[in-house]
Amino acid sequence: MTTTTLKPEGRLLSLDVMRGMIMIFLAAESANLYHAIKELQSGVLIEQFFHHPWHGLRFWDLIQPAFMFMAGTAMYIAVERKRSKGVSEKDNFKHIAIRSLKLFLLGTGLHCIYAGKLVWELWNVLTQLSFTTLVAYFLIRKSFTIQITAALFMIILNDVLYRVILVPGFDQPFVQGHNFGAYVDTLLMGKINNGGWVTINCIPTAAHTILGVAAGKLLMGPLSSKSKIKTLIIAGLIALALGYAVDLSGISPIIKRISTGGFALTSVGYVTLILAALYWWIDIKDHKKYTWVAVVVGMNSIFIYIFFETVGYQWVNGAVGIFTKGFLPLPELWQNLLTAMAVLLLEWYVCYWLYLKKIFFKL
């Protein structure tokens, strides 16, 4: 029977690669690469790198669920590694609680940077992750049955709230700006998001992190590699079937911006299948030749995300553009594309330098 073992430093390579791939996609967004390509040539393919406007699913809608799912998987591995070294439950919880607080402050702080002034907004993925991390941690030692049941409860609870609590003006469950999630935002922040995003997405999104914990428990468990992959594939297919079924039946349409049950189930299905494929290809079949390209980014995912969204987006894009646009006598659209590619390369090089220097930011 073949089982998976952690690398000497206690990491699962496929996990770092998947997180790294997610961060590279996010880096390309912060470098405006997708916008530059779309300006040159719009089409179905490049549209996959933008969120669906409302009811439907695109590739880009899977990035945030994958981010949350991987956070749960990584947390399980990290906590179990610490337990094996004798770290107490009290110290583990203290670390998670402090990390969640940092994520919350960073998430709300990023909104202030985006706005250029002090604002109180709770829509950032890090703010959401601060909640889902705590919820998942309290379930980290529970059985698979309890973890899966808790995840389904969070998904169902969210849809029930949308359908049952109908406030005047916010009594259309799945209509942008007129649903329960938007109403809660008026209570929490006195405003609603123009894009349709809502704060209570943290409730169904907690399912992604909880199921990520379950995936980490499975991958680090005693089952054979074949059984682990089979379990992930079956789980992914079941989630996809349920997600598309509730969407087609009208029970819960696939809407990423309010993280409906249809979306939560469908997205976790795709993410689980992606993890199964990477685990099989990298950790079982040992195809590791170019994995370092993603690993150097994946090992500092939270720090890199913040770097992309602040220094990268606010300063690097413009600074690099001074030189690419100044030296290259090309049409503006081509200059924008080359600038985006140069920014992405520069940001990856920063990650690579940090990796070589073994500088890891424990956020």
SVG drawing of the C-alpha trace seen along z (x, -y; Angstrom):
<svg xmlns="http://www.w3.org/2000/svg" viewBox="-42 -59 61 61">
<polyline fill="none" stroke="black" stroke-width="0.4" points="0.0,0.0 1.4,-3.4 0.8,-6.3 1.8,-9.9 4.3,-11.5 5.1,-15.1 8.3,-16.6 11.0,-17.0 9.8,-20.6 6.3,-19.3 4.7,-20.4 2.6,-18.7 4.1,-19.6 0.8,-19.5 -0.7,-21.9 2.1,-24.5 1.8,-24.1 -1.9,-24.7 -1.6,-27.7 1.2,-29.0 -0.9,-28.6 -3.7,-30.6 -1.3,-33.4 0.2,-33.5 -3.3,-34.0 -3.9,-36.7 -0.6,-38.3 -1.5,-38.5 -4.8,-40.2 -3.0,-42.8 -0.6,-43.4 -3.7,-44.1 -2.7,-41.3 -6.3,-40.1 -7.5,-43.6 -4.7,-44.2 -5.4,-41.0 -9.2,-41.7 -8.5,-45.2 -6.5,-43.6 -8.8,-40.7 -12.0,-40.0 -13.7,-36.6 -15.0,-33.6 -11.5,-32.5 -10.4,-35.8 -13.9,-36.3 -13.1,-33.2 -10.6,-35.4 -13.3,-37.8 -16.1,-37.1 -19.5,-36.2 -21.7,-39.3 -24.4,-37.3 -26.0,-33.9 -23.4,-31.6 -19.9,-30.3 -16.5,-31.2 -13.0,-29.9 -12.2,-33.1 -15.1,-32.4 -13.1,-29.4 -10.1,-31.3 -11.4,-32.5 -13.0,-29.2 -9.7,-27.5 -7.9,-30.0 -10.2,-29.3 -10.1,-25.6 -6.3,-25.5 -6.2,-27.6 -8.1,-24.9 -5.8,-22.1 -2.7,-24.0 -4.0,-24.8 -4.7,-21.1 -1.2,-20.1 0.4,-22.9 -1.6,-22.2 -1.0,-18.5 2.7,-19.1 2.8,-21.3 0.8,-18.8 3.4,-16.1 6.1,-18.4 4.2,-18.8 2.6,-22.2 -0.4,-22.5 -4.0,-23.1 -4.0,-26.4 -0.9,-27.6 -2.4,-26.3 -5.6,-28.2 -3.8,-31.3 -1.8,-31.2 -5.0,-30.7 -6.8,-33.5 -4.0,-36.0 -3.7,-35.0 -7.4,-35.5 -7.2,-38.9 -4.3,-39.8 -6.3,-38.7 -9.3,-40.8 -7.2,-43.9 -5.3,-43.4 -8.6,-42.8 -10.3,-45.9 -7.0,-47.8 -6.9,-46.9 -10.3,-48.5 -8.9,-51.7 -6.0,-51.6 -8.3,-50.9 -10.5,-53.9 -7.6,-56.2 -9.2,-57.0 -10.5,-55.4 -13.6,-53.2 -15.4,-50.4 -15.9,-47.6 -15.9,-43.9 -15.9,-42.4 -12.3,-41.5 -11.3,-37.8 -8.9,-38.2 -11.7,-39.5 -13.8,-36.5 -10.9,-34.2 -10.5,-35.5 -14.0,-34.1 -13.7,-30.8 -10.3,-30.0 -11.8,-30.2 -14.8,-28.1 -12.7,-25.5 -10.2,-25.3 -13.0,-24.4 -13.8,-21.4 -10.2,-20.4 -10.2,-17.3 -13.8,-16.2 -14.7,-13.2 -15.2,-13.5 -18.9,-13.1 -19.1,-16.1 -16.9,-18.2 -19.0,-17.5 -22.3,-18.0 -21.1,-21.3 -20.1,-22.4 -23.5,-21.5 -25.2,-23.2 -23.4,-26.5 -24.3,-26.3 -28.0,-25.5 -28.2,-28.1 -27.1,-30.8 -29.8,-29.9 -32.5,-29.6 -31.7,-33.1 -32.0,-34.5 -35.4,-32.9 -36.9,-33.3 -35.9,-36.8 -37.6,-39.1 -37.3,-42.8 -39.1,-45.4 -36.7,-46.5 -34.6,-43.4 -37.1,-40.7 -35.9,-39.2 -33.5,-36.4 -31.4,-36.1 -31.6,-39.6 -28.5,-41.8 -28.8,-44.6 -32.3,-43.5 -31.4,-40.4 -30.9,-39.5 -27.1,-39.8 -27.4,-43.4 -29.7,-44.2 -27.2,-42.9 -24.5,-45.1 -26.7,-48.2 -26.8,-47.2 -23.1,-46.5 -21.7,-49.2 -24.5,-51.5 -23.9,-50.7 -24.1,-48.0 -21.5,-46.8 -22.0,-48.1 -20.8,-44.7 -23.3,-42.7 -20.8,-41.2 -22.0,-40.7 -20.3,-40.3 -22.3,-37.2 -20.6,-35.3 -18.3,-34.3 -21.1,-31.8 -21.2,-29.6 -17.5,-30.2 -16.7,-28.7 -17.7,-25.4 -14.8,-25.7 -12.3,-26.1 -13.9,-23.3 -13.8,-20.9 -10.2,-22.0 -9.5,-20.8 -11.2,-17.5 -9.1,-17.2 -5.9,-17.7 -7.0,-15.1 -7.7,-12.7 -4.3,-13.3 -2.3,-12.9 -4.3,-9.9 -3.5,-6.2 -5.4,-5.3 -3.5,-4.3 -2.8,-6.9 -5.2,-5.2 -8.0,-5.4 -7.3,-9.0 -7.5,-10.0 -10.7,-7.9 -12.3,-9.6 -11.4,-13.1 -12.8,-12.3 -16.0,-10.8 -16.5,-13.8 -15.8,-16.3 -18.3,-14.7 -21.0,-14.4 -20.6,-18.1 -20.7,-19.1 -23.8,-17.0 -25.6,-18.5 -24.5,-22.1 -25.7,-21.9 -28.9,-20.0 -30.0,-22.7 -29.1,-25.4 -31.1,-23.8 -34.0,-23.1 -34.2,-26.7 -33.7,-25.8 -30.3,-27.6 -29.0,-29.3 -25.2,-29.4 -24.3,-33.0 -20.8,-33.6 -21.3,-37.2 -23.7,-36.0 -22.2,-32.5 -25.4,-30.6 -25.6,-26.9 -25.5,-26.1 -22.2,-28.1 -20.7,-26.8 -21.3,-23.1 -20.3,-23.5 -17.1,-25.4 -15.9,-23.0 -16.5,-20.2 -14.2,-21.7 -11.6,-22.6 -11.6,-19.1 -11.1,-17.6 -8.2,-20.0 -6.6,-19.0 -7.0,-15.3 -5.4,-15.8 -2.4,-17.7 -2.0,-15.2 -1.9,-12.4 0.4,-14.1 2.9,-15.6 2.9,-13.6 2.1,-10.1 3.6,-10.2 6.5,-12.4 6.3,-14.9 8.2,-17.7 10.5,-19.2 8.9,-22.6 6.9,-22.7 9.3,-25.2 7.9,-27.9 4.6,-27.8 6.1,-26.7 8.1,-29.9 4.9,-31.9 2.7,-29.4 4.9,-29.3 4.2,-33.0 0.6,-33.2 -0.9,-35.7 2.1,-38.1 2.3,-37.9 -1.4,-38.6 -1.0,-41.7 2.1,-42.7 0.2,-42.3 -2.8,-44.3 -0.8,-47.2 2.7,-47.9 2.2,-45.9 -1.1,-47.4 -0.6,-50.9 3.0,-51.5 4.8,-48.8 2.4,-48.9 2.9,-52.6 6.7,-52.5 7.3,-49.7 5.0,-51.4 7.3,-54.5 10.0,-52.4 8.1,-50.0 6.0,-52.7 8.9,-55.2 11.3,-52.8 8.8,-50.9 7.3,-52.8 4.2,-50.5 0.5,-51.1 -0.9,-51.8 -2.7,-48.5 0.4,-46.5 2.4,-48.7 -0.2,-47.9 0.2,-44.2 4.0,-44.3 3.9,-46.4 1.6,-43.8 3.9,-41.0 6.9,-42.8 5.2,-43.6 4.2,-39.9 7.8,-38.8 9.1,-41.3 6.7,-40.3 7.5,-36.6 11.2,-37.5 10.6,-39.2 8.9,-36.0 11.8,-33.9 14.4,-36.1 12.4,-35.8 12.3,-32.0 16.1,-31.8 16.8,-33.9 14.4,-31.7 12.4,-34.7 8.9,-33.5 6.3,-35.8 4.2,-34.2 0.9,-36.1"/>
</svg>
